[in-house]
């Protein structure tokens, strides 16, 4: 017993106990490392630290590896530390005191009145109900027989009581959003192998939180339910409430506006105003910044300008694209664009050109898609904008799962359109919520640059779109004749246009554009309906536009022309060309009002970089390139 008494006297010192805890948590450490970790930083305290080490060494609670000059915890030291922790926790239990590890990263004694305060403040719970819930939570907590609680555990318990007592509306306000520890660990483990930068990991993790926040706590219940069961899709949930997808801006009109942003001077004065605009908007737009009437300011050294503008973008991979509108570029400008595309690992600047201008197959060499527009204006994703407005804010409102409606219509085209029409009240609720929420964020200072532009340019406005996801698959399920196919498609588009314009108080249009919903909705239908009814390759998802190649039929070309006349919000049309058949492909699409021109792409088997397929060796590492799509 004398030895036990001596050991207890040794660990009675908080400093010596701390040394044991640090060695237990971090493993063996050198003298200087251990001294710094335990808080003995000054030279004056070296004697005290050495004294504590001698005491622990003498009782064999720690040992020294003289070869490595490191200290480590012994088996006896580990046993003593465990016993000390158990004694401490049991003493707390016996005393009836509980401690909470709070979300503000500190330890506090459990106080049930704080549950009442949170219920009233965070969820607007009436005081009487809040006190009753807090009392029930306190009763259950003391039955846990634990000495330490966490704030998240208490919140889970309170939410459980709210559900049990029928207070779902308060539960929605109080619920915690976040990610399980396992999911965060998985993200960090996979980040290195996928070559994601630290910014991408932070962006992705924050996106998960905001997605859950939107779905669980913010959306109207009917909208959230329709999204979760796959009748509709809220695109890009992590930014849907926070910022618009696409902004089209006339640089000549807004270039002299003060958007309240101070940047260091740039090497090139001619790029300064455009750099400043893109720097500001790229933090407030999620998908694309389409800039008109800026070319004259940067044409003298176009390659240098493209490289500088790329630096204006945030560093994470999901930063928005920049599209520069140039009506009639000469060969030197196009050569600079191709050179930029080849020299940049992930090109983020693209061009919008006139489809009636002179264009050669050289534009495909960079593998960077470009927009070719006719009389009207369309963005990289095919969204239409009003050319008379100096600022267009284009919003991807909601995508409709048309194949789901068709599957439930028993091949009856009239019933199919009726089911789509019945869904539009929910869609209008979603559009109204987004418009109200986004306007609040703009006016409230979350999007200061957009707010500044809107205050100085009142003609600017927001265009909301309803997206016809899976139109091709839906009409196929109705089994029309070849002549009825286009008629059915136009009818359902007109049905949505007619009802949505009537119900929504604001500019709203119907589109067939690409978002992140095609694969998700197909996955949900595969799980719910089975592969026998969902005849589609999951990796492709439901269609969200058209891809034209040299082999596209005349019937399909005619269909695209017809639908382009009724889809007033936008149409995703990709023209896939190659070097050998460039002229033939361009002749084929003369009647198409606009399209996105792309080249066949390959991936390096060595480093994973994207490359134009006709390039035999990777432009990054020289490795072999194989086709990806």
C-alpha positions as CSV (number, residue, x, y, z in Angstrom):
1,X,0.0,0.0,0.0
2,X,3.0,2.3,0.6
3,X,3.8,2.2,-3.2
4,X,0.2,3.0,-4.1
5,X,0.2,5.9,-1.7
6,X,3.4,7.2,-3.2
7,X,2.0,6.9,-6.8
8,X,-1.1,8.8,-5.8
9,X,1.0,11.5,-4.3
10,X,2.9,11.8,-7.5
11,X,-0.2,12.2,-9.8
12,X,-1.7,14.6,-7.3
13,X,0.3,17.2,-9.2
14,X,-1.7,18.6,-12.1
15,X,1.5,19.2,-14.1
16,X,2.6,15.5,-13.7
17,X,-0.9,14.3,-14.6
18,X,-0.8,16.5,-17.7
19,X,2.5,15.0,-18.8
20,X,1.0,11.5,-18.5
21,X,-2.1,12.6,-20.6
22,X,0.0,14.1,-23.3
23,X,2.3,11.0,-23.7
24,X,-0.8,8.8,-23.7
25,X,-2.4,10.9,-26.5
26,X,0.6,11.6,-28.7
27,X,3.1,8.9,-28.0
28,X,6.8,9.2,-27.3
29,X,8.2,12.7,-27.3
30,X,11.6,14.4,-26.9
31,X,12.4,16.5,-23.8
32,X,11.9,19.8,-25.6
33,X,8.6,18.7,-27.3
34,X,7.1,17.5,-24.1
35,X,8.2,20.6,-22.2
36,X,6.5,22.9,-24.8
37,X,3.3,20.8,-24.9
38,X,2.9,20.9,-21.1
39,X,3.2,24.7,-21.0
40,X,6.8,25.0,-19.5
41,X,8.0,27.4,-22.2
42,X,10.4,29.8,-20.5
43,X,13.9,28.9,-19.4
44,X,13.1,29.8,-15.8
45,X,10.6,26.9,-15.7
46,X,13.1,24.3,-16.9
47,X,14.0,23.3,-13.4
48,X,10.4,22.7,-12.4
49,X,9.8,20.6,-15.6
50,X,12.9,18.4,-14.9
51,X,11.7,17.9,-11.3
52,X,8.3,16.6,-12.5
53,X,10.0,14.2,-15.0
54,X,12.3,12.8,-12.3
55,X,9.3,12.1,-10.0
56,X,7.5,10.2,-12.8
57,X,10.6,8.3,-13.8
58,X,11.3,7.3,-10.3
59,X,7.9,5.7,-9.9
60,X,8.2,4.0,-13.4
61,X,5.2,5.9,-14.7
62,X,7.2,7.0,-17.7
63,X,10.4,5.7,-19.2
64,X,13.3,7.2,-21.3
65,X,14.6,5.7,-24.5
66,X,18.1,6.9,-24.3
67,X,19.0,5.9,-27.9
68,X,16.2,8.1,-29.3
69,X,16.3,10.6,-26.4
70,X,12.5,10.4,-26.1
71,X,10.1,9.8,-23.2
72,X,7.2,7.4,-23.3
73,X,4.3,6.2,-21.1
74,X,4.9,2.9,-19.4
75,X,2.2,0.2,-18.9
76,X,2.0,1.2,-15.3
77,X,1.6,4.8,-16.2
78,X,-1.2,4.0,-18.6
79,X,-2.9,1.9,-15.9
80,X,-2.6,4.7,-13.4
81,X,-4.0,7.2,-15.8
82,X,-7.0,5.1,-16.6
83,X,-7.7,4.6,-12.9
84,X,-7.4,8.3,-12.3
85,X,-9.9,9.0,-15.1
86,X,-12.4,6.4,-13.7
87,X,-12.1,7.8,-10.2
88,X,-12.7,11.4,-11.5
89,X,-15.8,10.4,-13.5
90,X,-17.2,8.3,-10.7
91,X,-16.7,11.2,-8.2
92,X,-18.7,13.4,-10.5
93,X,-21.5,10.9,-10.8
94,X,-21.6,10.4,-7.0
95,X,-21.7,14.2,-6.6
96,X,-24.7,14.4,-9.0
97,X,-22.9,17.0,-11.2
98,X,-22.9,16.7,-15.0
99,X,-20.6,18.4,-17.4
100,X,-21.3,19.3,-21.1
101,X,-18.8,19.6,-23.9
102,X,-20.3,22.5,-25.7
103,X,-20.2,23.5,-29.4
104,X,-18.2,26.6,-28.4
105,X,-15.4,24.2,-27.4
106,X,-15.5,24.5,-23.7
107,X,-16.7,22.5,-20.7
108,X,-19.7,23.7,-18.7
109,X,-21.7,22.3,-15.9
110,X,-25.1,21.0,-17.1
111,X,-27.8,23.6,-16.7
112,X,-31.3,22.5,-17.8
113,X,-32.5,26.2,-18.0
114,X,-30.3,26.6,-21.1
115,X,-32.4,24.0,-22.9
116,X,-35.4,26.2,-22.3
117,X,-33.6,29.3,-23.5
118,X,-32.5,27.5,-26.7
119,X,-36.0,26.2,-27.4
120,X,-37.5,29.7,-27.1
121,X,-34.7,31.6,-28.9
122,X,-33.9,29.2,-31.8
123,X,-37.2,27.6,-32.5
124,X,-39.8,30.1,-31.1
125,X,-41.2,27.5,-28.8
126,X,-43.8,28.9,-26.3
127,X,-42.3,29.1,-22.8
128,X,-44.7,26.6,-21.2
129,X,-43.9,23.9,-23.8
130,X,-40.2,24.7,-23.7
131,X,-40.1,24.2,-19.9
132,X,-42.0,20.9,-20.2
133,X,-39.6,19.6,-22.8
134,X,-36.5,20.8,-20.8
135,X,-37.8,19.0,-17.7
136,X,-38.3,15.8,-19.6
137,X,-34.9,16.1,-21.2
138,X,-33.3,16.6,-17.7
139,X,-35.0,13.6,-16.3
140,X,-33.7,11.4,-19.1
141,X,-30.2,12.8,-19.0
142,X,-29.8,11.9,-15.3
143,X,-30.8,8.3,-16.1
144,X,-27.9,8.0,-18.6
145,X,-25.3,7.5,-15.8
146,X,-22.7,9.4,-17.6
147,X,-20.5,12.1,-16.3
148,X,-19.9,14.0,-19.6
149,X,-22.4,15.1,-22.2
150,X,-22.1,16.8,-25.5
151,X,-24.2,19.6,-26.8
152,X,-25.1,17.5,-29.9
153,X,-26.3,14.6,-27.7
154,X,-28.5,16.9,-25.7
155,X,-29.9,18.5,-28.9
156,X,-30.7,15.0,-30.3
157,X,-32.5,14.1,-27.1
158,X,-34.6,17.3,-27.1
159,X,-35.4,16.8,-30.8
160,X,-36.6,13.3,-30.0
161,X,-38.9,14.6,-27.3
162,X,-40.3,17.3,-29.6
163,X,-41.2,14.6,-32.2
164,X,-42.7,12.4,-29.5
165,X,-44.9,15.2,-28.3
166,X,-46.0,16.2,-31.8
167,X,-44.0,19.4,-32.2
168,X,-42.5,18.8,-35.7
169,X,-42.6,22.5,-36.6
170,X,-40.2,23.2,-33.7
171,X,-38.0,20.2,-34.4
172,X,-37.4,21.6,-38.0
173,X,-36.1,24.8,-36.5
174,X,-33.9,23.2,-33.8
175,X,-32.4,20.3,-35.8
176,X,-28.7,20.3,-36.2
177,X,-27.2,20.3,-39.7
178,X,-23.7,18.9,-40.4
179,X,-21.9,15.7,-41.3
180,X,-21.2,12.4,-39.4
181,X,-17.6,12.0,-38.3
182,X,-17.2,9.0,-40.6
183,X,-18.2,11.1,-43.7
184,X,-15.7,13.8,-42.9
185,X,-13.0,11.2,-42.4
186,X,-13.8,9.7,-45.7
187,X,-13.6,13.0,-47.5
188,X,-10.2,13.7,-46.0
189,X,-8.9,10.3,-46.9
190,X,-10.1,10.5,-50.5
191,X,-8.9,14.1,-51.0
192,X,-5.3,13.1,-51.6
193,X,-5.9,10.3,-54.1
194,X,-8.3,12.5,-56.1
195,X,-5.8,15.4,-56.2
196,X,-8.3,17.8,-54.5
197,X,-6.9,20.9,-53.0
198,X,-7.6,22.0,-49.5
199,X,-10.0,24.6,-50.7
200,X,-12.0,21.9,-52.6
201,X,-12.3,19.8,-49.4
202,X,-13.5,22.9,-47.4
203,X,-15.9,23.9,-50.2
204,X,-17.4,20.4,-50.5
205,X,-17.8,19.9,-46.8
206,X,-19.5,23.3,-46.4
207,X,-21.7,22.4,-49.3
208,X,-22.9,19.3,-47.5
209,X,-23.9,21.4,-44.6
210,X,-25.7,24.1,-46.6
211,X,-27.5,21.4,-48.6
212,X,-28.9,19.8,-45.5
213,X,-29.8,23.2,-44.1
214,X,-31.8,24.0,-47.2
215,X,-33.7,20.7,-47.4
216,X,-34.3,20.1,-43.7
217,X,-35.0,23.6,-42.4
218,X,-35.6,26.2,-45.1
219,X,-37.7,24.9,-48.0
220,X,-41.5,24.8,-47.7
221,X,-42.4,21.2,-46.6
222,X,-44.2,20.3,-49.9
223,X,-41.1,21.4,-51.9
224,X,-38.7,19.5,-49.7
225,X,-40.9,16.4,-49.9
226,X,-41.2,16.6,-53.7
227,X,-37.4,16.9,-54.0
228,X,-36.6,14.1,-51.6
229,X,-39.1,11.6,-53.3
230,X,-37.8,12.6,-56.8
231,X,-40.8,14.3,-58.3
232,X,-38.7,17.4,-58.7
233,X,-35.0,18.3,-58.3
234,X,-33.6,21.4,-56.6
235,X,-30.3,21.9,-58.5
236,X,-27.0,22.5,-56.7
237,X,-28.6,22.6,-53.3
238,X,-25.4,23.8,-51.6
239,X,-25.7,27.2,-53.4
240,X,-29.3,27.3,-54.6
241,X,-30.4,29.6,-51.8
242,X,-27.2,31.6,-51.6
243,X,-26.3,32.8,-55.1
244,X,-27.4,32.7,-58.7
245,X,-26.0,30.2,-61.2
246,X,-25.4,32.6,-64.2
247,X,-25.0,36.3,-64.6
248,X,-24.8,38.0,-68.0
249,X,-23.3,41.5,-67.8
250,X,-22.6,44.3,-70.3
251,X,-19.1,45.4,-69.5
252,X,-19.4,48.8,-71.2
253,X,-22.3,49.7,-69.1
254,X,-21.0,48.6,-65.7
255,X,-17.2,49.1,-66.0
256,X,-17.2,52.5,-64.3
257,X,-19.5,51.4,-61.4
258,X,-18.0,51.3,-58.0
259,X,-18.7,47.8,-56.6
260,X,-16.8,48.6,-53.4
261,X,-13.8,46.3,-54.1
262,X,-10.2,47.3,-53.5
263,X,-7.6,45.2,-55.3
264,X,-3.8,45.6,-55.6
265,X,-2.6,47.1,-58.8
266,X,-2.2,44.8,-61.8
267,X,0.6,44.7,-64.3
268,X,-1.8,45.5,-67.1
269,X,-4.1,48.5,-66.7
270,X,-6.3,47.5,-69.6
271,X,-7.4,44.3,-67.8
272,X,-7.9,46.0,-64.4
273,X,-11.6,46.9,-64.6
274,X,-12.6,43.5,-66.1
275,X,-10.4,41.7,-63.6
276,X,-12.1,43.5,-60.8
277,X,-15.6,42.8,-62.0
278,X,-14.9,39.1,-62.5
279,X,-13.1,38.8,-59.2
280,X,-16.2,40.2,-57.4
281,X,-18.8,38.3,-59.3
282,X,-17.0,35.0,-59.2
283,X,-17.5,35.0,-55.4
284,X,-21.3,35.6,-55.9
285,X,-22.1,33.4,-58.9
286,X,-21.9,29.6,-58.9
287,X,-21.8,28.5,-62.6
288,X,-21.1,31.1,-65.3
289,X,-20.2,34.8,-65.7
290,X,-21.0,35.8,-69.3
291,X,-19.4,39.2,-70.2
292,X,-20.4,41.2,-73.3
293,X,-18.6,44.2,-74.9
294,X,-15.3,43.7,-73.1
295,X,-13.1,42.4,-76.0
296,X,-12.0,45.9,-77.3
297,X,-10.4,46.5,-73.9
298,X,-8.2,43.4,-73.8
299,X,-7.5,42.5,-77.5
300,X,-4.0,43.9,-77.7
301,X,-2.5,41.0,-75.7
302,X,-5.4,38.6,-75.6
303,X,-3.4,35.6,-74.3
304,X,-2.0,37.6,-71.4
305,X,-5.5,38.9,-70.6
306,X,-7.0,35.3,-70.5
307,X,-4.3,34.2,-68.1
308,X,-4.8,37.2,-65.9
309,X,-8.5,36.8,-65.8
310,X,-8.1,33.1,-64.8
311,X,-6.3,34.4,-61.7
312,X,-9.4,36.4,-60.7
313,X,-11.3,33.2,-60.0
314,X,-11.5,31.4,-56.6
315,X,-9.0,28.5,-56.3
316,X,-11.5,25.7,-55.8
317,X,-12.4,23.5,-58.7
318,X,-16.1,24.4,-58.7
319,X,-15.5,28.1,-59.4
320,X,-17.6,29.5,-62.2
321,X,-16.7,29.7,-65.9
322,X,-16.1,33.0,-67.6
323,X,-17.5,33.4,-71.1
324,X,-16.3,36.4,-73.2
325,X,-18.5,37.4,-76.1
326,X,-16.6,38.2,-79.2
327,X,-18.5,38.8,-82.4
328,X,-15.8,38.5,-85.1
329,X,-12.5,37.3,-83.7
330,X,-9.5,37.2,-86.1
331,X,-7.1,34.2,-86.5
332,X,-4.6,35.7,-84.0
333,X,-7.3,36.0,-81.3
334,X,-8.4,32.4,-81.8
335,X,-4.8,31.2,-81.8
336,X,-4.3,32.9,-78.5
337,X,-7.4,31.2,-77.1
338,X,-6.2,27.8,-78.2
339,X,-2.8,28.4,-76.7
340,X,-4.4,29.5,-73.4
341,X,-6.6,26.3,-73.4
342,X,-3.6,24.1,-74.0
343,X,-1.3,25.7,-71.4
344,X,-3.9,25.9,-68.7
345,X,-4.5,22.7,-66.6
346,X,-8.2,23.5,-66.1
347,X,-9.3,26.3,-68.5
348,X,-11.9,28.5,-66.9
349,X,-12.3,31.1,-69.6
350,X,-14.3,30.3,-72.8
351,X,-15.6,32.3,-75.7
352,X,-19.0,33.1,-77.2
353,X,-18.7,33.6,-81.0
354,X,-21.0,34.4,-83.9
355,X,-22.1,31.1,-85.6
356,X,-22.1,32.9,-88.9
357,X,-18.4,34.0,-88.7
358,X,-15.4,32.3,-90.1
359,X,-14.2,29.4,-88.0
360,X,-11.7,26.7,-88.6
361,X,-11.1,23.3,-86.9
362,X,-8.1,24.9,-85.1
363,X,-10.7,26.0,-82.4
364,X,-11.0,22.3,-81.4
365,X,-7.3,21.9,-80.6
366,X,-7.6,23.4,-77.1
367,X,-10.4,21.1,-76.1
368,X,-12.2,24.1,-74.5
369,X,-15.9,24.4,-75.4
370,X,-17.1,27.6,-77.0
371,X,-20.6,29.0,-77.6
372,X,-21.8,29.8,-81.1
373,X,-24.8,32.1,-81.2
374,X,-27.1,33.2,-84.0
375,X,-29.5,36.1,-83.7
376,X,-30.3,35.6,-80.0
377,X,-28.0,35.2,-77.1
378,X,-27.3,32.0,-75.1
379,X,-24.8,31.1,-72.4
380,X,-22.4,28.2,-72.3
381,X,-25.2,26.1,-70.7
382,X,-27.8,27.2,-73.3
383,X,-29.7,29.7,-71.1
384,X,-31.2,32.6,-72.9
385,X,-30.7,36.2,-71.8
386,X,-32.3,39.5,-72.7
387,X,-29.8,41.5,-74.9
388,X,-31.5,44.7,-74.1
389,X,-30.7,44.4,-70.4
390,X,-27.2,45.3,-69.2
391,X,-27.5,42.8,-66.4
392,X,-29.3,39.4,-66.5
393,X,-29.4,37.2,-63.4
394,X,-30.4,33.7,-64.7
395,X,-31.7,31.2,-62.1
396,X,-32.1,27.5,-62.5
397,X,-35.3,27.2,-60.6
398,X,-36.5,23.6,-60.5
399,X,-36.2,20.5,-62.6
400,X,-39.3,18.4,-63.2
401,X,-38.9,14.6,-63.3
402,X,-40.9,14.0,-66.5
403,X,-40.1,10.3,-66.8
404,X,-41.7,9.7,-63.3
405,X,-44.9,11.5,-64.5
406,X,-44.9,9.4,-67.6
407,X,-44.4,6.1,-65.8
408,X,-47.4,6.9,-63.6
409,X,-49.6,7.9,-66.5
410,X,-50.1,4.4,-68.1
411,X,-49.1,5.6,-71.6
412,X,-52.0,8.2,-71.6
413,X,-50.6,11.5,-72.9
414,X,-53.4,13.6,-71.6
415,X,-53.1,12.1,-68.1
416,X,-49.3,12.7,-68.3
417,X,-49.8,16.4,-68.9
418,X,-52.4,16.6,-66.2
419,X,-50.0,15.0,-63.7
420,X,-47.3,17.5,-64.7
421,X,-49.8,20.4,-64.2
422,X,-50.7,19.1,-60.8
423,X,-47.1,19.4,-59.7
424,X,-46.8,23.0,-60.7
425,X,-48.2,24.5,-57.5
426,X,-45.3,22.9,-55.6
427,X,-42.9,24.2,-58.2
428,X,-44.3,27.8,-57.9
429,X,-43.8,27.5,-54.1
430,X,-40.1,26.6,-54.8
431,X,-39.7,29.5,-57.2
432,X,-41.3,32.0,-54.9
433,X,-39.1,30.9,-52.0
434,X,-35.9,31.1,-54.1
435,X,-36.8,34.6,-55.4
436,X,-37.6,35.9,-52.0
437,X,-34.6,34.3,-50.3
438,X,-32.1,35.4,-53.0
439,X,-33.4,38.9,-53.1
440,X,-33.0,39.1,-49.3
441,X,-29.4,37.9,-49.5
442,X,-28.6,40.4,-52.2
443,X,-30.2,43.3,-50.3
444,X,-28.8,42.1,-47.0
445,X,-25.2,42.3,-48.0
446,X,-24.3,38.6,-48.6
447,X,-23.9,39.4,-52.3
448,X,-22.6,43.0,-52.2
449,X,-21.4,43.3,-55.8
450,X,-24.7,42.2,-57.2
451,X,-26.5,44.5,-54.9
452,X,-24.3,47.4,-56.1
453,X,-25.0,46.6,-59.7
454,X,-28.7,46.3,-59.2
455,X,-28.9,49.6,-57.3
456,X,-27.3,51.4,-60.2
457,X,-29.0,49.5,-63.0
458,X,-32.7,49.1,-62.2
459,X,-33.5,47.5,-65.7
460,X,-31.6,44.4,-64.6
461,X,-33.7,41.5,-63.6
462,X,-33.9,37.9,-62.6
463,X,-35.0,35.2,-65.1
464,X,-36.3,32.0,-63.4
465,X,-36.4,28.8,-65.4
466,X,-38.3,25.5,-65.0
467,X,-36.2,22.6,-66.4
468,X,-37.8,19.7,-68.4
469,X,-35.5,16.9,-67.2
470,X,-35.9,13.6,-69.1
471,X,-38.2,15.0,-71.8
472,X,-36.9,12.4,-74.3
473,X,-37.3,9.4,-72.0
474,X,-40.8,10.6,-70.8
475,X,-42.2,10.9,-74.3
476,X,-40.6,7.5,-75.2
477,X,-42.6,5.9,-72.3
478,X,-45.8,7.2,-73.8
479,X,-45.0,5.2,-77.0
480,X,-46.0,7.8,-79.6
481,X,-45.7,7.4,-83.4
482,X,-42.8,9.1,-85.0
483,X,-45.1,11.9,-86.1
484,X,-46.6,12.3,-82.6
485,X,-43.2,12.5,-80.8
486,X,-42.5,16.1,-81.4
487,X,-46.1,17.1,-81.0
488,X,-46.2,15.4,-77.5
489,X,-43.0,17.2,-76.5
490,X,-44.3,20.6,-77.6
491,X,-47.6,20.0,-75.8
492,X,-46.1,19.3,-72.4
493,X,-43.8,22.3,-72.8
494,X,-46.7,24.5,-73.6
495,X,-48.7,23.0,-70.6
496,X,-45.9,24.0,-68.2
497,X,-45.5,27.5,-69.8
498,X,-49.2,28.2,-69.6
499,X,-49.6,27.2,-66.0
500,X,-46.4,28.5,-64.6
501,X,-46.8,32.0,-66.1
502,X,-50.3,32.1,-64.7
503,X,-49.2,31.1,-61.2
504,X,-45.8,32.7,-60.7
505,X,-45.5,36.5,-60.2
506,X,-42.3,37.2,-62.0
507,X,-40.3,36.4,-65.2
508,X,-40.3,32.7,-65.6
509,X,-39.4,30.5,-68.6
510,X,-39.3,26.9,-69.6
511,X,-35.9,25.3,-70.5
512,X,-34.1,22.1,-71.4
513,X,-30.7,22.7,-69.8
514,X,-28.1,20.7,-67.9
515,X,-27.9,20.6,-64.1
516,X,-27.0,18.0,-61.5
517,X,-30.4,16.4,-61.4
518,X,-30.4,14.0,-64.4
519,X,-28.4,11.2,-62.7
520,X,-30.0,11.7,-59.3
521,X,-33.6,11.5,-60.6
522,X,-32.7,8.4,-62.7
523,X,-31.2,6.8,-59.6
524,X,-34.3,7.4,-57.5
525,X,-36.5,6.0,-60.2
526,X,-34.3,2.9,-60.6
527,X,-34.6,2.2,-56.9
528,X,-38.3,2.8,-56.8
529,X,-39.6,1.6,-60.2
530,X,-36.9,-1.0,-61.1
531,X,-34.8,-1.4,-64.2
532,X,-37.6,-2.9,-66.2
533,X,-39.4,0.4,-66.3
534,X,-36.4,2.8,-66.2
535,X,-34.7,1.9,-69.5
536,X,-31.6,4.0,-69.1
537,X,-27.9,3.7,-68.3
538,X,-27.4,5.1,-64.9
539,X,-24.1,6.7,-65.6
540,X,-25.8,8.9,-68.2
541,X,-28.9,9.7,-66.2
542,X,-32.0,11.3,-67.7
543,X,-31.4,13.6,-70.8
544,X,-31.1,17.3,-70.3
545,X,-30.6,18.5,-73.9
546,X,-29.3,17.3,-77.2
547,X,-25.9,16.2,-78.6
548,X,-25.4,16.6,-82.3
549,X,-22.7,14.7,-84.2
550,X,-22.1,14.1,-87.9
551,X,-24.3,11.0,-87.6
552,X,-27.4,12.8,-86.2
553,X,-30.5,12.1,-88.3
554,X,-32.4,14.7,-90.3
555,X,-35.5,13.9,-88.1
556,X,-33.6,14.7,-85.0
557,X,-32.2,18.0,-86.4
558,X,-35.8,19.0,-87.4
559,X,-37.0,18.2,-83.9
560,X,-34.3,20.3,-82.3
561,X,-35.2,23.3,-84.5
562,X,-38.9,22.9,-83.6
563,X,-38.3,22.7,-79.8
564,X,-35.9,25.7,-79.9
565,X,-38.9,27.7,-81.0
566,X,-41.0,26.8,-77.9
567,X,-38.4,26.6,-75.2
568,X,-38.1,30.2,-74.2
569,X,-35.8,29.8,-71.2
570,X,-32.9,28.0,-72.9
571,X,-31.9,24.8,-74.6
572,X,-28.7,22.8,-74.0
573,X,-27.4,21.9,-77.5
574,X,-24.0,20.4,-77.8
575,X,-22.3,19.9,-81.2
576,X,-19.5,17.3,-80.9
577,X,-17.1,17.8,-83.8
578,X,-13.7,16.4,-84.7
579,X,-10.8,17.7,-86.9
580,X,-11.5,15.5,-89.9
581,X,-15.2,16.3,-90.3
582,X,-15.3,19.9,-88.9
583,X,-16.7,21.6,-92.1
584,X,-19.3,18.9,-92.6
585,X,-20.5,19.1,-89.0
586,X,-20.7,22.9,-89.2
587,X,-22.8,22.7,-92.4
588,X,-25.2,20.4,-90.7
589,X,-26.0,22.8,-87.9
590,X,-26.5,26.0,-89.9
591,X,-30.2,26.1,-89.0
592,X,-29.6,25.6,-85.2
593,X,-30.0,29.0,-83.4
594,X,-27.2,28.4,-81.0
595,X,-25.0,25.6,-79.7
596,X,-22.0,24.7,-77.6
597,X,-19.1,23.4,-79.7
598,X,-17.0,20.7,-78.1
599,X,-14.3,18.3,-79.1
600,X,-13.8,14.7,-78.3
601,X,-11.8,14.5,-75.1
602,X,-9.3,12.0,-73.7
603,X,-7.6,11.5,-70.3
604,X,-4.0,10.8,-69.6
605,X,-3.5,7.4,-68.1
606,X,-0.5,8.6,-66.1
607,X,-1.6,11.8,-64.5
608,X,-5.3,12.1,-65.2
609,X,-5.3,15.4,-67.0
610,X,-8.0,16.0,-69.7
611,X,-6.6,16.4,-73.3
612,X,-8.1,16.8,-76.8
613,X,-8.3,13.3,-78.1
614,X,-6.3,14.0,-81.2
615,X,-3.3,14.9,-79.0
616,X,-1.3,11.7,-78.7
617,X,0.8,12.7,-75.7
618,X,-0.5,14.4,-72.5
619,X,0.2,18.2,-72.5
620,X,1.0,17.9,-68.8
621,X,3.3,14.9,-68.4
622,X,3.7,13.4,-71.9
623,X,1.8,10.2,-70.9
624,X,-0.6,8.3,-73.3
625,X,-4.1,9.7,-73.9
626,X,-7.2,7.5,-74.1
627,X,-10.8,8.4,-75.0
628,X,-13.2,9.2,-72.1
629,X,-16.3,10.4,-73.9
